[in-house]
Each structure stands twice: as structure tokens, then as C-alpha cells.
Amino acid sequence: MSKVNHQIQPYRINFIYLILVVVCCALIWRVLDLQVVNKEFLKGQGNARVLRQLEVTAHRGMITDRNGYPLAISTPVSSIWINPKEFEVDNKKIYQVAKLLKLNSQYIKNKIKKRANKEFVYIKRRINPDLAQRILNLNVKGIHVQREYRRYYPDGEIFGHVLGFTDVDDNGQEGMELAYNEWLSGQSGRKRVVKDRLGRIIAIEEQIQAPQPGSDLSLSMDRRIQYLAYKELKKTVQQHKAKSGSIVVLDIETGEVIAMASQPGFNPNRLQDRKSRLYRNRAITDLFEPGSTMKPISIAAALNSGRYSPNTLIETGDGWFMINGKTIKDTHAYGTIDVSTVIQKSSNVGTSKIALSLPKSLLWDTYYSFGFGSDTGSGFPGESSGRLVRPRRVSKIEQAALSFGYGMSVTNLQLASAYGTIARSGKKMPVTFLSQSDSDDKAESAALNTLTQYPIAQKTIAQVSLSSRSLKQVGKMMQSVAKPGGTAPQAAVTGYKVAGKTGTVKKASSQGGYTKKKYSAVFAGYAPASDPKMAIVVMIDEPDNGDYYGGLVAAPLFSTVMSGALRLLNIDPDDISQPDVVSQIEQHIGRQG
């Protein structure tokens, strides 16, 4: 076999060199293309796969009482969400996730399948951050955690009706949370982060926008007095087996609401308690006929007319008289009594006869000037305006009934505001739930914030249509109500003079007229009568345990709360002539000696 020697031609070697050169040039060009020409595009593509912009949730502003005690705060929580486009439905770890979240695994799968074309699906919100971290440690692709805030109310049901609550997105739904939602809400920020293939954050690239927390809100409420009012109201409602009840404590000098409670109550921390029949603030929304608590205003109008004085005699006869076929009655026959005794004994006959001697429109005009028929200006969501309709033709029975509080409807807060006006000798001030002690400083700081304005109560003071003299006279008459011989001696407060008035109101029937067995027991008053500081109105709806008179059901609650509030606020006594007060002072001096 002969060997054939093949000589490699030079052009073939050159061709191979050429190919190598071309390949090298191509590689060099590719490098240039990647590193120089298309650098930004490719960098953007890479970042799109690992960089994400995340929302940084801002916490809601804190709500405090007048002394700075926190009533509503935001605590950090975590929410679990899934990106269906990244998540593998058949991943066996889903059972572990479901178990930790106390959910059915099939529920999670079905939720993901229904939203397969989405990139964001909540699985469970507002869980403990520690639990969220345990879920992240499972390293399930597509499962993410988002930080949020949950509202917490340290005093639970004590402030439930006033504060309201927020929804799952931390937006106010009721009460102060709703009224000042814009002020309390923060503005979320944004940050850019680097994520791995499992969606876990491995680095924070930069903060794009810092979150702005919500502003704090200082209420006029006093936590100590609120606790006392709520506890005693609940006790009274249970004791008398009443349908419901409410109480309002008002600062007479400023118009600030010091305490406000309603029954039945609810705990805003418990989702199962959030039922409309429970979280309705009855002191603000529920209407009732005020009954005899309107007599002081009616009598003050009569005194203001110049036709009557506190000593003017009124003939009440046997305790009843007829008007157009309708009978007006007293609980007892008082005979001939003066105007002061009309208030002390709460005589319907006496009040009616006085009212019928006055111009027909006078009572309506007087009641309107006190604010009945319109809201108090408190700004509380859902506040009722009450009902005070002037009839086209005023009949005698309508005029008489109005003088002792029938034929009109009010809220507890309206009535408290009216008694505050009586105590201020006719100066009518808007009601507010906001602390007025430092509102000027807050307004100044808020002026620098272009997002919102601090919600300050209007301090415009109006004068009602009655003179200061007539209101002071009726205020003195009201002091006899809480003394022996009056309709509410149980409203007395040791060491203090109390001015007040009872109301025992028959409830209207759905069939027309009034029921015979359903009542509202009311007491309204203020103290110290010599230098009024606080007004309190108590309303107990449908007491069903034997007693139903305002002096027996509502007055004791008034006394307990007023007594505690006066002492908590260190208000000086104005009636140290009472024997037990004198003995207390002597004992105190003796201990010091």
C-alpha cells in the first residue's frame, strides 16, 4: 500500500486564520454591544428581574385623651400575599403554609386559581410578624410578606362608641376615627429592593419616598371620668334591666365633652362586636322626648317675659285639668303653689298653665335659640339634629305639651349642651370632642403642613333669647330638685350644690299615642351650682325592674358620676354647710394636728 503525502495548501491555513479573526471580532463586538452600546437596556432588563418597588406603609396617628393617655395606637403586623404567576399550585409546602395560617389548603389553591392572571393576591392579613417570618422560612416561591399596621384600643369598650374603629386598610369607619380620618392617616412611602428568585428581599437599593406618619389627635375626653361614667352606666342599665342608656359629661366653660358612654357597648378590638346595633353611639344618634327636663327652659321664658317671678302663685287644683278633651296630670295634687315649687315638684299642670298664658310662638323661638332642632356642631359622624317642628297652627294642647317636653325630640348631647347654656347664663357655645388646651399650638404647627389643617372647634359664643337674670333665677329654682322635697334628692352630691331636673317620659307607641308601661328615665343637671363646671345628662331607656322615674333611676347615676368627676378634677366644694362635709374637714384638720 503506497503512502500518499498530502501537502496542506497555504490558502487553507489563511482561511482558518480568517475564521478565527472573524470570530474574535464578533466576540469583541458582542462585548462592546453588551457593555457599551446596549448597556442601559440590558441593565434595565436585569433590574426588572431582581429590582422591585415596594410600598412602605405609614402608621396612623395616635389618639389620646386630654392628659396624653393613648386611646388608639397602631401596632405593626404582617400580611401574607402570593404572586400566582410565580407560585406553583402543586407545591407540597402549601399544606405547611395553610396549617400555620389556620386555613384550608384547598381554599388557598382555589383562591390562586381564580386569580391566576394576577400578580398580587392576599392570603391572610394582619398576622403576627413572628408567624410571617416562619412562613417566609419555608422558602416557598411566590409567597411574600407585606408590613402593615393594625389599630389597637387599650381601653376596649370603655371608649368604643366615641373612638369608633378602622377597617382592614386602616381607614376610619366610625366615631373619631372617621371624623378625623384625613388628619390621622399617614402617607405611604416607596423603596427599591433587590429580590432573589424566591422573591425574598436580599438588599435595599434605595428609599424613593419616605413614609409620612399620620398626625396625633388629642381629645377633650378624660380617661378617668370616662371609665367612671361607663362603669356606672353599665351597672345602672343592668340593675334596672333597661333596653339601653347613655350619659354625657360636658365641660361648661369650654363646651368640651369630658365623657360620653352608651349601652349596650362594644369592644372595637373584637371584630365580632362590630354590629350596627352595638356600635351606634346612642348619646349622639338616638332621639327621645326630653319630658320635664325642658321645664326649666319653659319657666325661664316665662320669667323673661316679665309676667312671672319665682314667687308668682299658680293654681294647680287637684293635679289635673282638661285641654280640648285631653287631660294633663300631676303625680300629686299640689293646690296653689309658686313658680319655684312648679320646678321643685315638676308640676305638669303648673307648667302648662304658665305656657298657655304666653305668646304661642314664644316656646318654639326659645327652644330654637337653645339649639334644639339642629346639631351641636360637634362634628361627630351621624349626629342627629333632633326634631322641633313649628306647627302651622299652634293648638293649646301642643303648646302645653311642648312646655314639659312632649312633641319634640332631642339627643343626649343636645340636652347637655342646653343645660350648659343655662349654667352659663345664656351663653351658647359649640360642643367639641377636641382638647382646647393646646389647640392653638397645634394649629400653628399644622399651618406648615399643606396637606391638611388641624380640626379646631369654632369658639363662637352666641347668646340665647333669654336674659341672664331669668336663667340665674331658674337655676336657683333647680337647686331645690336635688334636695329633700324635690323630685330627685338622690341626685345630691356631698359638699356641692346641684341644679338639675328630672324627666319621666312615656314612650310614643307605633300605633299612635303613648304607651302605658314603657318609659325613659332622664336626669339633667350641673354642679357646682354656685360656679358651674360640669353638666351631666343621663338617659335610661325602658327600665323594667319596677322603678322608672327619673329621680329613682337616672338621678343616682348622675350623683355618682358627678361626685367622682368633681373630685377627680379637684373642684372646690360650694356647700360645706352639710354636716358630713363639716365632719370630714374636722377629721382632716385633726389628723394634720
C-alpha positions in Angstrom: 0.0 0.0 0.0 1.6 3.2 -1.0 1.6 6.3 1.2 0.2 9.5 -0.2 1.6 12.7 1.2 -0.9 15.5 1.2 0.6 18.9 1.3 -1.6 21.5 3.1 -2.1 24.4 0.9 -1.4 27.9 2.3 -4.8 29.3 1.4 -6.4 26.8 3.8 -4.4 28.0 6.7 -5.2 31.6 5.9 -8.9 30.7 5.7 -8.8 29.2 9.2 -7.0 32.3 10.5 -9.6 34.4 8.8 -12.4 32.5 10.6 -10.6 32.9 13.9 -10.2 36.6 13.3 -13.9 37.0 12.4 -15.0 35.0 15.5 -12.7 37.1 17.7 -14.1 40.3 16.1 -17.6 39.1 16.7 -16.9 38.3 20.3 -15.2 41.7 20.7 -18.2 43.4 19.1 -20.6 41.5 21.3 -18.7 42.5 24.4 -18.8 46.2 23.2 -22.5 45.8 22.4 -23.3 44.4 25.9 -21.0 46.7 27.8 -21.3 49.9 25.9 -23.9 50.2 23.1 -26.8 48.5 24.9 -25.6 48.8 28.4 -28.7 50.7 29.8 -31.2 48.4 28.1 -29.6 45.3 29.3 -29.1 46.8 32.8 -32.8 47.6 32.8 -33.7 44.1 31.8 -31.6 42.7 34.6 -33.0 45.1 37.1 -36.5 44.2 36.0 -35.9 40.7 37.1 -34.4 41.5 40.5 -35.4 45.0 41.5 -38.8 45.8 42.8 -40.5 48.9 44.1 -42.3 48.3 47.4 -44.8 50.4 49.3 -43.7 51.4 52.8 -46.8 51.7 54.9 -47.1 54.7 57.2 -48.6 54.3 60.6 -51.8 56.1 61.6 -51.7 58.9 64.1 -52.3 58.2 67.8 -55.5 59.4 69.6 -55.0 60.5 73.2 -57.2 61.8 76.0 -56.8 65.3 77.3 -54.0 64.2 79.6 -52.0 62.5 76.8 -53.0 58.9 77.7 -53.1 56.8 74.4 -56.6 55.7 73.4 -55.9 54.4 69.9 -52.5 53.3 68.7 -51.2 51.5 65.6 -49.2 48.3 66.1 -47.1 46.7 63.3 -48.5 43.5 61.7 -47.7 41.4 58.6 -49.9 40.3 55.7 -49.2 37.2 53.5 -49.7 37.6 49.8 -49.0 35.4 46.8 -48.0 36.1 43.2 -49.9 33.4 41.2 -47.6 33.8 38.3 -44.6 32.7 40.4 -46.4 30.2 42.7 -46.6 26.5 42.0 -50.0 25.3 43.0 -48.8 21.7 43.4 -46.0 22.8 45.8 -46.4 20.4 48.8 -45.3 23.2 51.2 -48.7 24.8 50.7 -50.0 22.4 53.4 -47.5 23.8 55.8 -48.4 27.3 55.0 -52.1 26.6 55.4 -51.5 24.9 58.7 -49.5 27.9 60.1 -52.2 30.3 58.9 -55.0 28.1 60.2 -56.6 28.0 56.7 -57.7 25.2 54.4 -55.1 24.4 51.8 -57.8 23.9 49.2 -59.1 27.4 50.0 -55.7 28.8 49.2 -55.4 26.8 45.9 -58.8 27.9 44.8 -58.1 31.5 45.5 -54.9 31.4 43.5 -56.5 29.6 40.5 -59.3 32.1 40.3 -56.7 34.9 40.1 -54.1 33.1 38.0 -53.7 36.1 35.7 -53.0 38.5 38.7 -49.7 39.3 40.3 -51.0 40.1 43.8 -53.4 38.1 45.9 -53.8 38.5 49.7 -54.0 35.1 51.6 -54.2 36.4 55.1 -53.9 39.9 56.5 -52.8 41.3 59.9 -50.9 38.4 61.4 -48.1 38.3 64.0 -44.8 39.3 62.4 -43.2 36.2 64.0 -45.7 34.0 62.3 -45.0 35.7 59.0 -41.3 35.1 59.4 -41.9 31.3 60.0 -43.8 31.2 56.7 -41.0 33.0 54.8 -38.5 30.5 56.2 -40.4 27.8 54.3 -38.8 29.3 51.1 -42.0 28.9 49.0 -41.6 30.6 45.7 -44.2 33.2 45.1 -45.2 33.8 48.8 -44.4 37.3 50.1 -44.9 39.3 53.2 -46.1 42.9 53.4 -45.8 45.0 56.6 -48.9 46.9 57.7 -50.4 48.4 60.8 -53.4 47.3 62.9 -55.3 49.7 65.2 -55.4 48.8 68.8 -57.6 50.4 71.5 -56.1 49.9 75.0 -59.4 50.6 76.9 -61.6 48.4 74.7 -65.3 49.0 75.1 -64.8 52.0 77.5 -64.2 54.3 74.6 -65.7 52.2 71.8 -68.6 54.4 70.9 -66.5 57.6 70.9 -63.4 56.4 69.0 -65.1 54.0 66.5 -62.8 51.8 64.6 -60.8 51.3 61.3 -61.3 48.8 58.5 -58.7 46.3 57.3 -57.0 49.0 55.3 -56.7 51.2 58.4 -59.4 53.7 57.2 -61.7 55.2 59.8 -65.2 53.8 59.8 -67.0 55.2 62.9 -66.6 57.8 65.6 -63.4 60.0 65.8 -61.6 57.6 63.6 -64.0 58.5 60.8 -64.4 62.2 61.7 -60.7 62.9 61.5 -59.6 60.2 59.2 -57.7 62.6 56.9 -55.8 64.1 59.9 -54.9 60.7 61.3 -54.0 58.9 58.1 -50.4 58.8 57.0 -48.9 58.9 53.5 -47.2 55.7 52.4 -43.6 55.8 51.1 -41.8 53.7 48.5 -38.4 51.9 48.4 -36.5 49.9 45.8 -35.2 46.5 46.8 -33.3 43.5 45.3 -35.1 40.2 45.4 -33.8 36.7 44.8 -35.5 34.1 42.6 -37.8 33.1 45.5 -39.0 36.7 45.9 -37.1 37.3 49.1 -35.6 40.7 49.8 -31.8 40.4 49.8 -30.9 44.1 49.7 -32.5 47.5 49.9 -31.3 49.5 47.0 -32.7 52.9 47.9 -35.6 54.7 49.6 -37.5 56.6 46.9 -40.0 58.3 49.2 -40.1 58.3 53.0 -43.4 57.4 54.6 -45.2 60.3 56.4 -46.9 59.1 59.6 -50.4 60.4 60.5 -50.8 63.3 62.9 -51.8 62.6 66.5 -55.2 63.8 67.8 -55.8 65.0 71.3 -59.4 64.6 72.5 -61.2 66.5 75.2 -62.1 63.2 77.0 -60.8 62.4 80.4 -60.0 58.7 80.7 -60.6 58.6 84.4 -64.1 60.2 84.2 -64.9 58.2 81.1 -64.1 54.9 82.9 -66.3 56.0 85.8 -69.2 57.1 83.6 -69.1 53.9 81.5 -68.9 51.6 84.5 -71.7 53.2 86.4 -73.9 53.4 83.3 -73.5 49.7 82.6 -74.3 48.9 86.2 -77.4 51.0 86.1 -78.7 49.6 82.8 -78.2 46.0 84.2 -79.7 46.8 87.6 -82.9 48.2 86.0 -83.0 45.7 83.2 -83.2 48.6 80.7 -83.1 48.4 77.0 -80.3 50.9 76.6 -78.8 54.0 78.1 -76.4 56.9 77.6 -74.6 59.6 79.6 -72.8 62.8 78.6 -70.4 64.8 80.8 -69.8 68.3 79.4 -67.3 71.0 80.5 -69.5 74.0 80.9 -66.7 76.6 80.5 -65.3 75.3 77.2 -68.0 73.1 75.7 -65.6 70.1 75.7 -67.0 66.6 76.0 -65.3 65.1 79.1 -67.0 61.7 79.0 -69.6 60.0 76.8 -70.9 56.5 77.1 -73.6 54.3 75.7 -75.1 50.9 76.5 -75.1 48.3 75.0 -71.4 48.6 74.5 -68.9 47.0 72.1 -65.2 46.3 72.0 -63.6 47.8 68.8 -60.7 45.3 69.2 -63.2 42.4 68.6 -64.4 42.0 65.0 -67.4 40.0 66.2 -68.6 43.0 68.2 -68.8 45.3 65.2 -72.6 45.2 64.7 -74.6 48.3 63.9 -76.9 47.8 66.9 -73.9 47.7 69.2 -71.6 50.4 67.9 -74.2 53.1 67.4 -73.4 56.0 69.7 -76.8 56.5 71.4 -75.8 59.8 73.0 -75.3 61.2 69.6 -77.8 59.4 67.3 -80.8 58.3 69.4 -83.7 60.7 69.8 -86.0 60.8 72.8 -88.7 63.2 74.1 -87.0 65.1 76.9 -90.1 65.4 79.1 -89.8 67.5 82.2 -86.2 68.3 81.7 -87.5 71.1 79.4 -89.5 72.8 82.1 -86.6 75.0 83.3 -86.3 76.5 79.9 -90.1 77.0 79.6 -90.2 78.6 83.1 -87.2 80.8 82.2 -89.0 82.0 79.1 -92.0 82.9 81.3 -89.7 84.8 83.8 -88.1 86.6 80.9 -91.5 87.8 79.6 -91.9 89.8 82.8 -95.3 88.3 83.6 -93.9 86.0 86.2 -91.5 85.9 89.1 -90.3 83.0 91.2 -92.9 83.8 93.8 -95.9 84.2 91.4 -98.7 81.8 92.6 -100.1 79.2 90.2 -103.3 77.3 90.9 -102.8 73.6 90.1 -106.0 72.4 91.8 -106.4 68.7 92.2 -103.5 67.9 90.0 -105.3 67.8 86.6 -107.1 69.9 84.0 -108.5 69.4 80.6 -107.4 71.0 77.3 -109.5 70.3 74.2 -110.6 66.9 75.6 -107.1 65.9 76.7 -106.1 65.5 80.3 -102.9 66.9 81.8 -102.0 65.4 85.1 -99.6 65.7 88.0 -98.4 62.8 90.2 -100.0 64.6 93.2 -102.4 67.4 94.0 -100.3 70.4 94.9 -103.1 73.1 95.1 -101.8 76.7 94.9 -98.0 76.8 94.5 -95.5 79.4 93.4 -93.4 79.1 90.2 -90.3 77.8 92.2 -92.4 74.9 93.5 -93.6 74.2 90.0 -90.0 73.3 89.2 -89.3 71.6 92.5 -92.4 69.3 92.3 -92.3 69.1 88.4 -95.9 70.1 88.0 -97.2 69.5 84.5 -100.4 71.4 85.3 -98.5 74.4 86.6 -96.0 74.5 83.7 -98.9 74.1 81.2 -100.9 77.0 82.6 -97.9 79.2 82.6 -97.1 78.3 79.0 -100.7 78.9 77.8 -100.5 82.4 79.1 -97.5 83.2 76.9 -97.5 84.1 73.2 -97.9 81.0 71.1 -94.6 81.2 69.3 -92.5 82.0 72.4 -91.7 78.5 73.4 -90.6 77.4 69.9 -88.5 80.5 69.5 -86.8 79.9 72.8 -86.1 76.2 72.1 -84.6 77.1 68.7 -82.3 79.6 70.3 -81.0 76.9 72.6 -80.1 74.8 69.6 -82.9 72.3 69.6 -83.8 71.2 66.1 -80.1 71.5 64.9 -76.9 69.6 65.7 -74.5 70.8 68.4 -71.6 71.5 65.9 -69.5 68.7 67.5 -68.6 67.2 64.1 -69.3 63.7 65.3 -70.4 61.5 62.3 -74.1 60.6 62.2 -75.1 63.2 64.8 -78.9 63.7 64.8 -80.4 67.2 64.7 -83.3 66.3 66.8 -86.9 67.2 65.9 -88.5 70.5 66.7 -91.2 71.4 64.1 -93.3 74.5 64.5 -96.9 73.6 63.6 -98.7 75.9 61.1 -101.5 76.3 63.6 -100.5 76.1 67.2 -103.2 74.3 69.3 -103.4 74.8 73.1 -102.6 71.1 73.7 -99.5 71.3 71.5 -98.3 74.5 73.4 -98.9 72.9 76.8 -97.3 69.6 75.9 -94.2 71.3 74.5 -93.7 73.2 77.8 -93.0 69.9 79.5 -91.0 68.3 76.7 -93.5 66.4 74.6 -93.9 66.9 70.8 -90.2 67.3 70.3 -87.1 65.0 70.2 -83.6 65.6 71.3 -80.3 63.8 71.7 -78.5 63.4 75.0 -75.7 65.7 73.8 -78.2 68.4 72.7 -79.7 68.4 76.2 -76.3 68.5 77.8 -75.4 71.5 75.7 -78.7 73.2 76.6 -78.1 72.7 80.3 -74.5 74.1 79.8 -76.1 77.2 78.3 -78.4 77.6 81.3 -75.4 77.3 83.6 -73.5 79.9 81.5 -76.5 82.3 82.0 -77.4 82.1 78.3 -74.1 81.9 76.6 -74.3 79.1 74.0 -71.1 77.5 73.0 -70.4 74.9 70.3 -69.7 71.4 71.6 -66.3 69.8 70.8 -64.6 66.5 71.3 -61.2 68.1 70.8 -58.9 69.3 73.6 -58.9 73.0 73.5 -56.0 73.5 76.0 -53.3 73.2 73.3 -55.2 73.5 70.0 -53.7 76.9 69.2 -50.2 75.4 69.2 -51.4 72.5 67.0 -53.0 74.9 64.6 -49.7 76.9 64.3 -47.7 73.7 63.6 -50.3 72.4 61.2 -50.2 75.7 59.2 -46.8 74.5 58.0 -48.3 71.3 56.7 -50.0 71.9 53.4 -51.8 68.5 53.4 -54.4 69.3 55.9 -55.5 71.6 58.7 -55.8 70.8 62.4 -59.6 70.5 63.1 -60.2 73.1 65.7 -63.6 73.7 67.2 -65.2 77.0 66.4 -65.2 79.2 69.6 -68.0 81.5 68.5 -70.3 82.1 71.5 -73.9 83.1 70.9 -76.5 84.5 73.4 -79.8 82.8 73.6 -83.0 84.8 73.6 -83.4 84.7 77.4 -81.8 87.2 79.8 -79.0 86.2 82.1 -81.2 87.2 85.1 -84.1 84.8 84.2 -81.7 81.9 83.7 -80.0 82.6 87.0 -83.4 82.6 88.7 -84.4 79.3 87.2 -81.0 77.9 88.1 -81.6 78.7 91.7 -85.1 77.0 91.5 -83.4 73.9 90.0 -81.3 73.5 93.2 -84.4 72.5 95.1 -84.9 69.5 92.9 -82.0 67.6 94.4 -83.0 68.5 98.0 -85.5 66.8 100.3 -88.9 67.7 99.0 -87.8 67.7 95.4 -88.2 65.0 92.8 -84.6 63.9 92.9 -82.9 64.0 96.3 -80.8 61.1 95.2 -79.1 63.4 92.7 -77.4 65.3 95.6 -73.6 65.4 95.7 -72.0 65.7 99.1 -70.3 69.1 99.5 -71.7 70.6 96.3 -74.8 72.4 95.3 -76.6 70.7 92.4 -79.0 72.3 89.9 -81.0 69.8 87.9 -84.3 68.5 86.7 -85.8 65.0 86.3 -87.7 63.7 83.4 -90.0 60.6 83.3 -91.2 60.3 79.8 -93.8 58.0 78.4 -92.6 56.5 75.1 -94.5 57.0 71.9 -96.4 54.0 70.5 -96.1 52.8 66.9 -99.9 52.6 66.8 -100.1 56.3 67.8 -100.3 58.0 71.2 -98.2 56.8 74.1 -97.6 53.5 75.8 -98.7 52.9 79.4 -95.7 50.8 80.6 -92.7 52.0 78.6 -90.7 55.0 79.9 -87.5 56.9 79.5 -85.9 58.0 82.8 -83.9 61.2 82.4 -81.9 63.5 84.7 -80.1 66.6 83.6 -78.1 68.9 85.8 -74.9 70.7 86.6 -72.6 71.5 89.5 -71.3 73.2 91.5 -74.4 75.4 91.2 -72.6 78.5 92.6 -69.9 78.3 89.9 -70.9 75.7 87.3 -68.1 73.5 85.9 -69.8 70.4 84.6 -73.1 69.4 83.1 -74.3 65.8 83.0 -77.3 64.3 81.3 -78.4 60.7 82.0 -81.0 58.8 79.9 -82.1 55.3 80.7 -84.4 53.8 78.1 -87.2 51.4 79.1 -86.2 50.5 82.7 -88.0 47.3 83.5 -87.3 46.4 87.1 -90.1 48.2 88.9 -88.7 51.8 89.1 -89.0 54.1 86.1 -89.0 57.6 87.5 -86.1 59.8 86.5 -85.5 60.7 90.2 -85.1 57.0 91.1 -83.3 55.6 88.0 -81.3 58.3 86.4 -80.6 60.6 89.4 -78.4 58.2 91.4 -76.2 57.6 88.4 -75.9 61.4 87.9 -74.9 61.8 91.6 -72.2 59.0 91.4 -70.6 60.3 88.3 -70.8 64.0 89.2 -69.3 63.3 92.6 -66.4 61.3 91.2 -65.7 63.8 88.4 -65.7 66.9 90.7 -63.2 65.2 93.0 -61.0 63.9 90.2 -60.8 67.4 88.8 -60.2 69.0 92.2 -63.1 71.3 92.0 -63.7 73.2 95.3 -66.9 72.4 97.2 -69.5 75.1 97.4 -71.8 73.7 100.1 -69.6 72.9 103.1 -72.6 73.6 105.4 -73.6 70.0 105.0 -73.0 68.1 108.3 -71.0 65.2 106.8 -68.8 67.6 105.0 -68.0 69.6 108.1 -67.1 66.4 110.0 -64.8 65.3 107.1 -63.0 68.7 107.3 -62.7 68.5 111.1 -61.3 64.9 110.8 -58.8 66.1 108.2 -57.6 69.0 110.4 -57.4 66.7 113.4 -55.2 64.3 111.5 -52.9 67.1 110.5 -52.8 68.4 114.1 
